[in-house]
Amino acid sequence: MRTTLHINDFLIQSIKKYAGELNKTEIINQALEEFLARLKREKLKEAFGKIPIDLNVREFRNQESHE
């Protein structure tokens, strides 16, 4: 999707400096992916203690290692 954005050039240049050879599109896409992941983690944190789960961690790890 093409769109016009007004982005702080200092932020873009700083990210390029630390992240390497990313173009603006890659920077924006990665930032959006990280933002979405953070929002999902926050939603999970909100649900902590509200969802009853009967889970044995040792059984889970054992199943995971067999896959």
Jmol script that loads the backbone (N, CA, C; Angstrom):
load data "model"
ATOM      1  N   MET A   1       0.841  -1.158   0.000  1.00  0.00           N
ATOM      2  CA  MET A   1       0.000   0.000   0.000  1.00  0.00           C
ATOM      3  C   MET A   1       0.901   1.240   0.000  1.00  0.00           C
ATOM      4  N   ARG A   2       0.617   2.129  -0.875  1.00  0.00           N
ATOM      5  CA  ARG A   2       1.359   3.381  -0.928  1.00  0.00           C
ATOM      6  C   ARG A   2       0.616   4.420  -0.108  1.00  0.00           C
ATOM      7  N   THR A   3       1.387   5.223   0.621  1.00  0.00           N
ATOM      8  CA  THR A   3       0.798   6.285   1.416  1.00  0.00           C
ATOM      9  C   THR A   3       1.837   7.377   1.640  1.00  0.00           C
ATOM     10  N   THR A   4       1.382   8.528   2.009  1.00  0.00           N
ATOM     11  CA  THR A   4       2.282   9.641   2.303  1.00  0.00           C
ATOM     12  C   THR A   4       2.346   9.821   3.808  1.00  0.00           C
ATOM     13  N   LEU A   5       3.559   9.872   4.323  1.00  0.00           N
ATOM     14  CA  LEU A   5       3.765  10.033   5.762  1.00  0.00           C
ATOM     15  C   LEU A   5       4.737  11.169   6.017  1.00  0.00           C
ATOM     16  N   HIS A   6       4.560  11.837   7.126  1.00  0.00           N
ATOM     17  CA  HIS A   6       5.512  12.847   7.565  1.00  0.00           C
ATOM     18  C   HIS A   6       6.274  12.234   8.735  1.00  0.00           C
ATOM     19  N   ILE A   7       7.503  11.796   8.467  1.00  0.00           N
ATOM     20  CA  ILE A   7       8.300  11.072   9.450  1.00  0.00           C
ATOM     21  C   ILE A   7       9.501  11.922   9.836  1.00  0.00           C
ATOM     22  N   ASN A   8       9.815  11.923  11.105  1.00  0.00           N
ATOM     23  CA  ASN A   8      10.958  12.651  11.615  1.00  0.00           C
ATOM     24  C   ASN A   8      12.229  12.094  10.971  1.00  0.00           C
ATOM     25  N   ASP A   9      12.890  12.915  10.143  1.00  0.00           N
ATOM     26  CA  ASP A   9      14.083  12.474   9.417  1.00  0.00           C
ATOM     27  C   ASP A   9      15.215  12.088  10.365  1.00  0.00           C
ATOM     28  N   PHE A  10      15.324  12.787  11.504  1.00  0.00           N
ATOM     29  CA  PHE A  10      16.366  12.445  12.471  1.00  0.00           C
ATOM     30  C   PHE A  10      16.190  11.012  12.967  1.00  0.00           C
ATOM     31  N   LEU A  11      14.933  10.613  13.222  1.00  0.00           N
ATOM     32  CA  LEU A  11      14.678   9.243  13.680  1.00  0.00           C
ATOM     33  C   LEU A  11      15.079   8.227  12.615  1.00  0.00           C
ATOM     34  N   ILE A  12      14.710   8.480  11.373  1.00  0.00           N
ATOM     35  CA  ILE A  12      15.055   7.557  10.282  1.00  0.00           C
ATOM     36  C   ILE A  12      16.567   7.449  10.144  1.00  0.00           C
ATOM     37  N   GLN A  13      17.267   8.574  10.150  1.00  0.00           N
ATOM     38  CA  GLN A  13      18.728   8.560  10.003  1.00  0.00           C
ATOM     39  C   GLN A  13      19.394   7.863  11.194  1.00  0.00           C
ATOM     40  N   SER A  14      18.864   8.077  12.390  1.00  0.00           N
ATOM     41  CA  SER A  14      19.423   7.411  13.574  1.00  0.00           C
ATOM     42  C   SER A  14      19.249   5.903  13.491  1.00  0.00           C
ATOM     43  N   ILE A  15      18.074   5.476  13.053  1.00  0.00           N
ATOM     44  CA  ILE A  15      17.830   4.034  12.911  1.00  0.00           C
ATOM     45  C   ILE A  15      18.754   3.448  11.858  1.00  0.00           C
ATOM     46  N   LYS A  16      18.907   4.136  10.736  1.00  0.00           N
ATOM     47  CA  LYS A  16      19.820   3.658   9.697  1.00  0.00           C
ATOM     48  C   LYS A  16      21.240   3.526  10.236  1.00  0.00           C
ATOM     49  N   LYS A  17      21.644   4.467  11.074  1.00  0.00           N
ATOM     50  CA  LYS A  17      22.989   4.453  11.649  1.00  0.00           C
ATOM     51  C   LYS A  17      23.206   3.192  12.489  1.00  0.00           C
ATOM     52  N   TYR A  18      22.223   2.847  13.308  1.00  0.00           N
ATOM     53  CA  TYR A  18      22.378   1.720  14.218  1.00  0.00           C
ATOM     54  C   TYR A  18      21.964   0.387  13.616  1.00  0.00           C
ATOM     55  N   ALA A  19      21.017   0.393  12.690  1.00  0.00           N
ATOM     56  CA  ALA A  19      20.482  -0.854  12.150  1.00  0.00           C
ATOM     57  C   ALA A  19      21.168  -1.283  10.865  1.00  0.00           C
ATOM     58  N   GLY A  20      21.936  -0.423  10.277  1.00  0.00           N
ATOM     59  CA  GLY A  20      22.609  -0.803   9.043  1.00  0.00           C
ATOM     60  C   GLY A  20      21.845  -0.359   7.818  1.00  0.00           C
ATOM     61  N   GLU A  21      21.942  -1.150   6.790  1.00  0.00           N
ATOM     62  CA  GLU A  21      21.427  -0.778   5.470  1.00  0.00           C
ATOM     63  C   GLU A  21      19.939  -1.098   5.298  1.00  0.00           C
ATOM     64  N   LEU A  22      19.110  -0.528   6.131  1.00  0.00           N
ATOM     65  CA  LEU A  22      17.668  -0.666   5.953  1.00  0.00           C
ATOM     66  C   LEU A  22      17.155   0.550   5.203  1.00  0.00           C
ATOM     67  N   ASN A  23      16.209   0.328   4.286  1.00  0.00           N
ATOM     68  CA  ASN A  23      15.596   1.482   3.638  1.00  0.00           C
ATOM     69  C   ASN A  23      14.374   1.915   4.464  1.00  0.00           C
ATOM     70  N   LYS A  24      13.772   3.020   4.094  1.00  0.00           N
ATOM     71  CA  LYS A  24      12.653   3.564   4.881  1.00  0.00           C
ATOM     72  C   LYS A  24      11.502   2.576   4.993  1.00  0.00           C
ATOM     73  N   THR A  25      11.194   1.900   3.904  1.00  0.00           N
ATOM     74  CA  THR A  25      10.095   0.934   3.928  1.00  0.00           C
ATOM     75  C   THR A  25      10.387  -0.190   4.916  1.00  0.00           C
ATOM     76  N   GLU A  26      11.618  -0.705   4.896  1.00  0.00           N
ATOM     77  CA  GLU A  26      11.988  -1.777   5.825  1.00  0.00           C
ATOM     78  C   GLU A  26      11.929  -1.298   7.273  1.00  0.00           C
ATOM     79  N   ILE A  27      12.365  -0.067   7.498  1.00  0.00           N
ATOM     80  CA  ILE A  27      12.335   0.494   8.853  1.00  0.00           C
ATOM     81  C   ILE A  27      10.896   0.601   9.344  1.00  0.00           C
ATOM     82  N   ILE A  28      10.015   1.147   8.513  1.00  0.00           N
ATOM     83  CA  ILE A  28       8.612   1.312   8.906  1.00  0.00           C
ATOM     84  C   ILE A  28       7.950  -0.041   9.126  1.00  0.00           C
ATOM     85  N   ASN A  29       8.172  -0.983   8.199  1.00  0.00           N
ATOM     86  CA  ASN A  29       7.564  -2.312   8.346  1.00  0.00           C
ATOM     87  C   ASN A  29       8.035  -3.005   9.617  1.00  0.00           C
ATOM     88  N   GLN A  30       9.331  -2.934   9.893  1.00  0.00           N
ATOM     89  CA  GLN A  30       9.855  -3.572  11.103  1.00  0.00           C
ATOM     90  C   GLN A  30       9.295  -2.893  12.353  1.00  0.00           C
ATOM     91  N   ALA A  31       9.207  -1.577  12.332  1.00  0.00           N
ATOM     92  CA  ALA A  31       8.651  -0.856  13.474  1.00  0.00           C
ATOM     93  C   ALA A  31       7.190  -1.250  13.707  1.00  0.00           C
ATOM     94  N   LEU A  32       6.431  -1.382  12.629  1.00  0.00           N
ATOM     95  CA  LEU A  32       5.029  -1.783  12.761  1.00  0.00           C
ATOM     96  C   LEU A  32       4.906  -3.206  13.296  1.00  0.00           C
ATOM     97  N   GLU A  33       5.763  -4.108  12.816  1.00  0.00           N
ATOM     98  CA  GLU A  33       5.748  -5.487  13.313  1.00  0.00           C
ATOM     99  C   GLU A  33       6.087  -5.539  14.801  1.00  0.00           C
ATOM    100  N   GLU A  34       7.087  -4.769  15.215  1.00  0.00           N
ATOM    101  CA  GLU A  34       7.471  -4.748  16.625  1.00  0.00           C
ATOM    102  C   GLU A  34       6.383  -4.116  17.482  1.00  0.00           C
ATOM    103  N   PHE A  35       5.737  -3.083  16.968  1.00  0.00           N
ATOM    104  CA  PHE A  35       4.641  -2.440  17.694  1.00  0.00           C
ATOM    105  C   PHE A  35       3.477  -3.409  17.869  1.00  0.00           C
ATOM    106  N   LEU A  36       3.132  -4.130  16.814  1.00  0.00           N
ATOM    107  CA  LEU A  36       2.058  -5.113  16.885  1.00  0.00           C
ATOM    108  C   LEU A  36       2.401  -6.216  17.883  1.00  0.00           C
ATOM    109  N   ALA A  37       3.640  -6.695  17.853  1.00  0.00           N
ATOM    110  CA  ALA A  37       4.062  -7.737  18.801  1.00  0.00           C
ATOM    111  C   ALA A  37       3.949  -7.232  20.240  1.00  0.00           C
ATOM    112  N   ARG A  38       4.331  -5.962  20.462  1.00  0.00           N
ATOM    113  CA  ARG A  38       4.227  -5.383  21.802  1.00  0.00           C
ATOM    114  C   ARG A  38       2.776  -5.299  22.257  1.00  0.00           C
ATOM    115  N   LEU A  39       1.886  -4.888  21.347  1.00  0.00           N
ATOM    116  CA  LEU A  39       0.466  -4.814  21.693  1.00  0.00           C
ATOM    117  C   LEU A  39      -0.084  -6.196  22.038  1.00  0.00           C
ATOM    118  N   LYS A  40       0.323  -7.210  21.290  1.00  0.00           N
ATOM    119  CA  LYS A  40      -0.134  -8.573  21.573  1.00  0.00           C
ATOM    120  C   LYS A  40       0.367  -9.046  22.929  1.00  0.00           C
ATOM    121  N   ARG A  41       1.641  -8.727  23.257  1.00  0.00           N
ATOM    122  CA  ARG A  41       2.186  -9.109  24.570  1.00  0.00           C
ATOM    123  C   ARG A  41       1.404  -8.421  25.689  1.00  0.00           C
ATOM    124  N   GLU A  42       1.069  -7.148  25.479  1.00  0.00           N
ATOM    125  CA  GLU A  42       0.299  -6.419  26.494  1.00  0.00           C
ATOM    126  C   GLU A  42      -1.071  -7.045  26.701  1.00  0.00           C
ATOM    127  N   LYS A  43      -1.708  -7.470  25.610  1.00  0.00           N
ATOM    128  CA  LYS A  43      -3.011  -8.137  25.723  1.00  0.00           C
ATOM    129  C   LYS A  43      -2.887  -9.431  26.510  1.00  0.00           C
ATOM    130  N   LEU A  44      -1.805 -10.192  26.242  1.00  0.00           N
ATOM    131  CA  LEU A  44      -1.587 -11.432  26.982  1.00  0.00           C
ATOM    132  C   LEU A  44      -1.359 -11.155  28.462  1.00  0.00           C
ATOM    133  N   LYS A  45      -0.616 -10.094  28.762  1.00  0.00           N
ATOM    134  CA  LYS A  45      -0.374  -9.734  30.161  1.00  0.00           C
ATOM    135  C   LYS A  45      -1.682  -9.381  30.859  1.00  0.00           C
ATOM    136  N   GLU A  46      -2.572  -8.701  30.144  1.00  0.00           N
ATOM    137  CA  GLU A  46      -3.872  -8.344  30.717  1.00  0.00           C
ATOM    138  C   GLU A  46      -4.684  -9.589  31.055  1.00  0.00           C
ATOM    139  N   ALA A  47      -4.512 -10.638  30.276  1.00  0.00           N
ATOM    140  CA  ALA A  47      -5.273 -11.864  30.478  1.00  0.00           C
ATOM    141  C   ALA A  47      -4.663 -12.750  31.560  1.00  0.00           C
ATOM    142  N   PHE A  48      -3.452 -12.425  32.014  1.00  0.00           N
ATOM    143  CA  PHE A  48      -2.773 -13.252  33.002  1.00  0.00           C
ATOM    144  C   PHE A  48      -3.642 -13.403  34.250  1.00  0.00           C
ATOM    145  N   GLY A  49      -3.861 -14.643  34.632  1.00  0.00           N
ATOM    146  CA  GLY A  49      -4.664 -14.932  35.806  1.00  0.00           C
ATOM    147  C   GLY A  49      -6.150 -14.991  35.544  1.00  0.00           C
ATOM    148  N   LYS A  50      -6.577 -14.649  34.337  1.00  0.00           N
ATOM    149  CA  LYS A  50      -8.000 -14.654  34.012  1.00  0.00           C
ATOM    150  C   LYS A  50      -8.409 -15.905  33.241  1.00  0.00           C
ATOM    151  N   ILE A  51      -7.423 -16.609  32.700  1.00  0.00           N
ATOM    152  CA  ILE A  51      -7.709 -17.805  31.914  1.00  0.00           C
ATOM    153  C   ILE A  51      -7.200 -19.012  32.685  1.00  0.00           C
ATOM    154  N   PRO A  52      -8.096 -19.890  33.104  1.00  0.00           N
ATOM    155  CA  PRO A  52      -7.629 -21.075  33.840  1.00  0.00           C
ATOM    156  C   PRO A  52      -6.923 -22.053  32.892  1.00  0.00           C
ATOM    157  N   ILE A  53      -5.682 -22.360  33.215  1.00  0.00           N
ATOM    158  CA  ILE A  53      -4.902 -23.280  32.391  1.00  0.00           C
ATOM    159  C   ILE A  53      -4.320 -24.350  33.300  1.00  0.00           C
ATOM    160  N   ASP A  54      -4.602 -25.593  32.970  1.00  0.00           N
ATOM    161  CA  ASP A  54      -4.015 -26.708  33.696  1.00  0.00           C
ATOM    162  C   ASP A  54      -2.879 -27.235  32.836  1.00  0.00           C
ATOM    163  N   LEU A  55      -1.677 -26.764  33.099  1.00  0.00           N
ATOM    164  CA  LEU A  55      -0.543 -27.071  32.242  1.00  0.00           C
ATOM    165  C   LEU A  55       0.616 -27.567  33.089  1.00  0.00           C
ATOM    166  N   ASN A  56       1.160 -28.692  32.684  1.00  0.00           N
ATOM    167  CA  ASN A  56       2.348 -29.224  33.320  1.00  0.00           C
ATOM    168  C   ASN A  56       3.526 -28.877  32.419  1.00  0.00           C
ATOM    169  N   VAL A  57       4.412 -28.020  32.885  1.00  0.00           N
ATOM    170  CA  VAL A  57       5.512 -27.526  32.071  1.00  0.00           C
ATOM    171  C   VAL A  57       6.412 -28.661  31.609  1.00  0.00           C
ATOM    172  N   ARG A  58       6.677 -29.620  32.469  1.00  0.00           N
ATOM    173  CA  ARG A  58       7.542 -30.751  32.081  1.00  0.00           C
ATOM    174  C   ARG A  58       6.919 -31.558  30.937  1.00  0.00           C
ATOM    175  N   GLU A  59       5.612 -31.785  31.011  1.00  0.00           N
ATOM    176  CA  GLU A  59       4.928 -32.505  29.935  1.00  0.00           C
ATOM    177  C   GLU A  59       4.994 -31.705  28.638  1.00  0.00           C
ATOM    178  N   PHE A  60       4.784 -30.409  28.734  1.00  0.00           N
ATOM    179  CA  PHE A  60       4.822 -29.543  27.560  1.00  0.00           C
ATOM    180  C   PHE A  60       6.198 -29.588  26.908  1.00  0.00           C
ATOM    181  N   ARG A  61       7.249 -29.449  27.698  1.00  0.00           N
ATOM    182  CA  ARG A  61       8.610 -29.497  27.154  1.00  0.00           C
ATOM    183  C   ARG A  61       8.917 -30.851  26.553  1.00  0.00           C
ATOM    184  N   ASN A  62       8.431 -31.906  27.178  1.00  0.00           N
ATOM    185  CA  ASN A  62       8.648 -33.261  26.656  1.00  0.00           C
ATOM    186  C   ASN A  62       7.962 -33.424  25.302  1.00  0.00           C
ATOM    187  N   GLN A  63       6.725 -32.943  25.188  1.00  0.00           N
ATOM    188  CA  GLN A  63       6.016 -33.001  23.904  1.00  0.00           C
ATOM    189  C   GLN A  63       6.714 -32.171  22.854  1.00  0.00           C
ATOM    190  N   GLU A  64       7.180 -31.009  23.255  1.00  0.00           N
ATOM    191  CA  GLU A  64       7.853 -30.099  22.336  1.00  0.00           C
ATOM    192  C   GLU A  64       9.137 -30.711  21.783  1.00  0.00           C
ATOM    193  N   SER A  65       9.868 -31.433  22.622  1.00  0.00           N
ATOM    194  CA  SER A  65      11.133 -32.025  22.175  1.00  0.00           C
ATOM    195  C   SER A  65      10.923 -33.211  21.244  1.00  0.00           C
ATOM    196  N   HIS A  66       9.722 -33.806  21.261  1.00  0.00           N
ATOM    197  CA  HIS A  66       9.427 -34.949  20.384  1.00  0.00           C
ATOM    198  C   HIS A  66       8.918 -34.516  19.020  1.00  0.00           C
ATOM    199  N   GLU A  67       8.653 -33.227  18.845  1.00  0.00           N
ATOM    200  CA  GLU A  67       8.123 -32.747  17.553  1.00  0.00           C
ATOM    201  C   GLU A  67       9.207 -32.381  16.604  1.00  0.00           C
TER     202      GLU A  67
END
end "model"
wireframe off; spacefill off
backbone 0.3
color backbone group
